[in-house]
Amino acid sequence: MTDGTRNGRGRDAVVVGGGLAGVTAALALADAGVRVTLLEGRPRLGGLAFSFRRGELTVDNGQHVYLRCCTAYRWFLDRIDAAALAPLQDRLDVPVLDLAKPEGRRLGRLRRDALPVPLHLGRSLATYPHLSLAERAAVGRAALALKGLDLADPALDAQDFGSWLTAHGQSARAVEALWDLVGVATLNAVAGDSSLGLAAMVFKTGLLSDPGAADIGWARVPLGELHDRLARRALDSAGVRTGVRTRVTSISRYGNGRWSVQVPGETIETDAVVLAVPQREAHALLPDGALDAPERLLEIGTAPILNVHVVYDRKVLGTPFLTALGTPVQWVFDRTEASGLTGGGQYLAVSQSAAQDEIDAPVAVLRERYLPELERLLPRTRGAEVLDFFVTRERTATFAPTPGVGRLRPGARTKAPGLYLAGAWTATGWPATMESAVRSGIGAADAALRALGRPRPRHLFDVEEAA
């Protein structure tokens, strides 16, 4: 890497962090004609959505999905020429198995029809077998109440979603079989631990905004193919200089308004800096005075996600994914083709959000817990041989969406001219998702371009208007 000092003010930027937020910010800035350097401490891009090799398999650290309403992440996929590798369902369809019921009566489905909101989910809710008729009617009334909430009302952030559901007639069973079924996977917290503001945003946007908003998409290839290889190719094509294994140790502002970015053995000068790192790293790098209350970043909690990976010697799951009730198992995905597994076996990934009670459990304990549960859930596993069993853990997978977190999340702009923040934990209005990360990169790039006097690339900022 060479010294970043160049002639011509307002043309240079350094992005610190190569996750989705940082890659997005770098692409947006480069598309507007800014000369960008992207610095990432890891040997790869992609942040917490990455892949690694295990023997002959290519393994994702965790299962990631997105929804049709995730317009920013869909833009990101288009921008790196990866949309065809992570397609969406034609229409929302989620198999839900309840192990508390006898075999043959366990299957229910959450799916939509080609009807306007809210009728698109009417038939699914009316026939959902995991709730009583009275519970289904109460769910409909709560959904209408939720639709009427004003997401701009800051009071929603101070309330918890669980209490709101109880006040609106939702039974413990309805919370388990519907609200938490969706909410735990998207918020990484149960309803009682979730901000009403964030939960309302998820359900209003995903289920009550547009008939197809909740259609699910996921990568049919390893995440590293998208978020590292194709992202790096897009960055290279845009003229971004990318440095991996390059950890930033400090940033500071010169008297002339330019910035100094320190990496081991080098100082890079630049007109603008985007900090696209986790909140604790951002706090450590922020110069004095950049935020009024920088300690608030340290008050943003984190929540873990555990993934259990099982390779069987034969096919045991006949659908791309399913979710379950009456068992510790949350969501199960077929990752066979994406991992490169051949020879007739099947590789399943069990995604366990809000995994505070299990995140540090030994592999042997998790094996004893989850293999019998998979046998209960999937009868064909009972005669199958387990070829491999392993676990991946993200102890700080997301920020915790607790009540009050909204007041802790800073915007893209800081009080230090030329310094901007990005990351799923910033004030995007979304929970900690890939969508939030990309939106934060868009917001940081927008703020930087305005300050630099650079034109905004129209194709990018259409994302905000489409949401």
N, C-alpha and C positions, 0 to 999 in steps of 0.2 A: 504494500500500500504506500502511496506517495503522500507528501504533505498536501493538505486540502486548501492551502492558501492560494487564492487565484485573484485575478483582476475582475472587476465587475461586481458591484454590490447587488444583493438581492437575488443571487443566482445559485447559492450553495445551501445544502442542508445535509445534516447528519441525522440518521434515524438509528436510535439505540434499541436493539431488540428485533429479532427475526421471526417472531411469531406472526399470526395472522394480522394483528394490528400493525406491526411494524412493516411487514411486506406490503400491506395495503397502502399505508402512508407513503412508502417509498415509490410505489407504482404511480400513485396519484400525483405526487410532486414531480416525478420524472415526466409524466404525461403532459404536465404544464410547462415543461422546459427547464425545470430546476435540475441542477447537477447534484446527484444524491449519492451519498455513501451510507451503506447499511452495515451496521456492526452487530454481530451476534456472538455471544460467548461460547455457545455450544458448537459442535462440529457440523451442525445441520440447521436448516430452517424448519419452521412449523410449530415452535413452542410446545404446548402440551398436547398437540394433535399430530403424532409422529408414528413411525414404524421402526422396527428393528428385526434383525435376523435371529432365528432360533433353529439351528439345524437347517433343514430344507425349507422351513416356513418363513414367510415374511409376516410379522405379527404387528398389529396396531396396538399401541399402549392401552387404548380403550376404544370402545365403540362410540362413534360420533354420528349423529344424524342432524338433519336440518329440515325445515318445513318450506312449503311453497311461499309462505309469507315472508321468508327470510330473503328479502330482495337484495340486500347488500352482499350476503354470502353468495347468492346466485350470480350477482355481478362479478364477484371475485372469481368464481369458477369460469365464467365466460372470459374474463380478462386473461386468465392463464391457460386458456384453451383446454379446460378440463370438464366442461359441463356434461359431455357424453359419458364420462367415467363415473359420475355421481348422479344418476338420473332420479327423478321423482316418480312416485307411484302415479298411475293414471287417476286414481281416486283413493282417498283415505280408506284403509282397511286394516284394522288391528285385531288379530285373534287374541282373545282373552280366555285363558283356561283357569277354572276354579277347582282346585284340588280338594276343596271341602265337599264337593259333590261327587256322586258315584260316576265311574267311567261310563261314557256314552252320553252324559248330561253335563259335561264340564265346559263345553265350548260356547262362548259368546263372542260377539264381534262389535267393535266400534267402527262404523263406516258411514260414509255420506252418500246421499243421492244427488242427482243433477237437478237440484231445486234451490231456490234462493234461501238466504239466511232468514230465520232459523230453521226453516222447514228441511234443510239439507240433512239435518241430524235427527229429524223427528221420528222417522221409522226405526232408526237404530236405537234411539232411546226408548221408544215404545215397546220394543221387543227384546231389550237387553235383559238376559235371564239372571244376571247376578244381582239385580235389585228387585224389590217388591214393587207392585203397582203403585202403592202410596209413595215409595221412595223415588220412583221415576217421575211422578207428578211433582214432587218437591224439588227434584233436580231442575226440572223445567222452570219452575218459579224462581229458583236461585239464579239460574242462567240469565233470565230476563232482568233480575235485579243487578247482576254483575254487569250486564250490557249497559245499564244506565249509569254506572259509576264514571266519574270524570277523572281520567288518568292524570290530569294536570293538578288535581287537588292534593297538596302536600300532606293533608291529614291522613291519606290512605297509607302513606309510608310508615306512620306510627302505629298502625293497627296490625294484628296478626290475622292471617287468612283463616286459620282454624276457628277462631272465635267468631269471625264474620259468618262462616258456614254454619256454625251451630245456631247463631242468631237467626239465620235464614232457613231453619228447619232441616238441616242436613244431619242424618243419622251417622253414627260411627261407621256403619256399613257403607253408606253412600260415599263417605270420605275415602274409605279404603278402596272401594271397587270402582271409583270413577275419578274423584278430584285428585287424590294422591297418585292414582295410576298415571295420570298425565303430569301432575305437578312435581312429583319427586324426580321424574326423568328430566324435566325442563328447568326446575329451580334448584335441584340438588338439596332439597329439604322437604320435610313433611309440612302439611298445611299449618300446624300450630307454630312452626318455627319460621314461617315465611311472611314477609311483608305483604300486606294486602295490596299495596300498590303494584309490586312486581307480579303477584299472582293474577291480579286483574288484568295486567298488561298481557300476560301469557294467554289467558283464556279469551279475552276480548279480541286480541289480534289473531290468535290461532284458530279459534273455533267460532267466533261470532262476528267476524269482519267480512269474510268472503267465502263462498262455498268451498273453494279449493284451498283455502289458506293453510289447513292442517295436513295436506297431503305430504307424506314423508319421503325424504330423499336420503340416500347414504352412498358412500363410495363403494364401487364394485372392484376397486383396486386398493392396494395399500395406501394409507394416508400419506406416507412419505412420497409416493408418486405424485400426489397433488401438491402438498404443502412444502415439499422440499425440491424435488426435481423439476416439476413444471413451473413452480413459483420462481425458482432460480433462473430457469430459461427465460421467463417473462421479464425478470429483472435485468438479465443480461441484455435482452433485446431492447429494453427501454434505456439502456446506458447507465444503469445503476451499478456502482462498484460495491461488491458485496464482500465483506470480510467475516468469515467464521473463525471460531476459536480466538476471537478478539474481544476481550472483556474490557469494557469502559470502566476506568477507576475513578474518574471525577470529571465534572464539567464546571466551567466558570465563564464569566462574561468580562470581556475587555472593556476599557473605558470608551473605546470607539464604537461599542454596540455589537461587535462580533463576538463569537463564542469560541472557547477553547475546549476541545474534547480530548481527554487524556486516555491513551491506551498504553500498555507496556512498551516503552522504548520510543514513543511517538506522541506528538501533539498535532491535532488536526484543528485548523481554524475554519469557521463556517459562519454563515449568516443566520442560520436557524437550526434548532435541535428539537427533535421529537423523541421524547422518552417513552418508549413502548415496551416497558418491562413490568413485572408484577409490582404491586403497591409497595411492598417493603423495600424492594430494590430501588424503586423510584424515590422513596423517602430518603434513602441513603445517598442518592446522587443529587437531590435538589439543592441548589444554592440557597443561602439565607435570603428570606424575603420573597421567595418564589410563590409561596402560598401563605394565606393569612394564618391558617392553623394546620401546618404540615403533620402534626401528631395525629390528626384524624385518619391519615392513611394507615397508621398502625392499629387503629380501632376497627378497620374493616376486617372482619374475621374470614376464615377460610373453611372450606368443607371438602371432605375426601370423596373419591370414587374408587371402588375396588372392581377389578375385572378378573373373573375366573375363566381360564381357558382349558378346554377339554378336547382332546383328539380321540375319536373312536375309530375302530377298525371297519366300520360300516356306516351307512346312512341311517340316522336315527330321527331326524327332523325333516318334515316334508314341506315346510314353509320357510320363506326367507327370515322371518323372525316371529316371535310371539311374546306375550307378557302373561303373568300369572298372578293368581290370588291364592290364599291359603297355604303359602309356602314362602320361605325366605327369598326364593328366586324372584327377581324382578323382570328383566328383559333378557331374552336369549336370541342370539343372532347366528346365522349360518355364515361363517367366514371361510368356507372351504376353498372356493374358487379364488377369492381375493388373496388368500395366503399362498397360493401355488401348490396346495396339497393335491397329490395325485394318488392313484392306486385304489380308489374306491372307498376310502375312509371319509370321515366328516369331522370338521373342526368347528366347534361351537364356542362362542364368546358370551359369557354371562355378565351383564353389566349391572353393577350394584351401586346405585347412587345413595347419598346420605349414609355412608358406610362407617360412621364414627365408631360403632361398636365392633367392627371387624377389620378395620384397616391395618391393624398391627398383629392380627391373629396369625400364627404359624401356618405354613402351607399344609402341613399334615392335618391340622385342625379343620382348615377349610375344605380339604379333600373329604374328610369324614362327614362334614356337614352337607356339602353340595352334591356329591355323587349320589347319595340316596335320594336327595330331592329331585335330581334329574331323572332318576329311575321312576319316581312317582309321577313326574310330569310327562315323560316321554317313554312309553312302554317299550319301544324298540331298543332302548339302552340296556334293558335287563339281560339280554343275551350277548351284548357287545363287549368287546375288550377295550379297555382304556389304554391307548398307546402313549398318551402324554397328558399331564396335568400340571399346570403352572398358573401363577398369579402375577398380575401387574397392579401396582398401587400408585395412585396419585394422591398424596396426602393433602396437598393444597390445590386440588383440581380446579376449584372455582372459589369466588368470594362467597361468603355465606349471606343468603338473601334475607337476613333477619330484619324484623321491624326496626326502623330508624336508620337503616344502612343508606338510604337515599341521601340523607343530609351529609353523609361522609364522603360521597363520591364526587370528586372534583370534575369540572368541565375540562375541555381541551386547552383553554387558554390559562396561562399563569400570570402572575404579576410581573414576571421578568420578561420584557419584550424579546421575542425570538425563541422562547422556550415553550414547548407544547407537550401535553400528556396524551397518551393513547393506551388502550388496554381494555379488556372486557369489564374491568372494575371501575372505569370512569363513568361519568354521568350520561350514558346512552339511553336510559329509560328501559333497557332490556336486562334480563338476568345474565349470568355469566355463560354465554353461548358463543359459538363461532360467529353468529350474526352480530352480537354485541362487539366482539373484537374487531370485525371488519368495519362496523359503523364508527367505532372509535378512531380507526385509522383514517376514515373519510373525514371525520370531524377535525382531527388534528391537521390533516393536509389542507382542509378548507381554511382553517384559521391561519396557518402559515402562509398560504398563497395570498390571502387578503393583505397580510402585513408586508409581504414581499412585493406586492403590487403585480403579481403574476396572474394571468388569465386562468379561470377555473375550467377544467375540462368538462364540457357539458355532459358527455356520455357517463361520467362518474356520478355527478350530482343529481342526475335523473333518479338515482336510487332513492334519495330522500323523498322526492315527490311521489314516487310509486308506493311508498310504505303507507 
